[in-house]
Amino acid sequence: MQVVYSPAHLGHDVSVETYMGSPVPANEVAERAERIRSALESDGGFPISGPTAHGLEPITAVHEPGLVRFLEEAWSAVRSQGIERPFLSADTYPNRSMFEGMSDDAIRDIVREPRHIGGRAGFWGLDSAAPLVAGTYVAALAAVDVALTAVDLVLGGERAVYGLCRPPGHHAARSMYGGYCFFNNAAIAADSIARSTGERVAVLDVDFHHGNGTQQIFWRRGDVRYVSIHADPDRQYPYFLGRADETGEGEGSGENLNIPLQAGATNGDYLDSLDRALEAIAAAPGSVIVVSLGFDTYGLDPIGDFALTTDVYHEIGKRTAALRRRLVILQEGGYHRPSLGENARAWLRGAEGRAFDPLPANGFGPGGTVTG
Ligand SMILES: [Zn+2]
């Protein structure tokens, strides 16, 4: 299987993030993508190539141009303050209750992007979990190019292509970044496929978290069906979207399927949900699936609370490929660094119909348990 990768992600790296106000070691780090790249290289069955530039048009087809401008300008605005900062993160957000009692028209007229970079970060940001550094914008652009190059290869005849996107994308909405995500790689890919082929597209999101951004972008669209299996937002990020009764509106009515799962979800629980998700995808026409692939469903993941093991990723890849549609597989989350490479190899080999033989040297057995 062809793999698309760009080293531009290395410029977007942090060592610390905050969780409920406390500084903690960063989870979404450059090492994640490097672990996956190196495991795929060792496998020998995954030729890796670089992305081609696609420009801003496919991005602004999905995202508000003001968000793009903010991300492009943010770091130089931070530097012009003359204060040394490890990263930019927002701390004041336009909570909807700030405008309680005001009409929608009044809100539209009055609430606007402020000049101060801290205010701008809050205006465009969902949360403090997307630290922005000098290389963030270039890395986010490259992740989109990785996704769109994977799309080109699939539309050019490849059956399945893996785009090693980093930063991830599925929390980024039309006018919002957040949750480690800046541009929504999967949504941009799906939109681009729908526009260039005129066909319906499905997005299968198997990251541990709900892809609130992808849901928002396609909420009213009838040409993209979004199906997601994720942690119940009652207990997990992004907290405010991802419930089963969110099904889309207007032309998108019935095109959004959320399958929230309980803490401790097992391989069996997950595969049952996957079968439901795949059934919903098979029920609509279309020949391409964009997969938002996360490994934070893994049992040892420091953020997730599911109990999946490495061998089930092989099965998930296999069942997804069994729909016999072409696959644009894009990397989202997954934070247990030692297992990322093997989990990716297992998934992708499953999608190709190749057996999965765990690499003996890495200390991970086929069940994903640490053996050394
Ligand atoms: Zn996630």
Residues whose N, C-alpha, C, O or C-beta is under 5 A from the ligand:
A	BS01	ZN	D207 F208 H209 G294 D296 G333
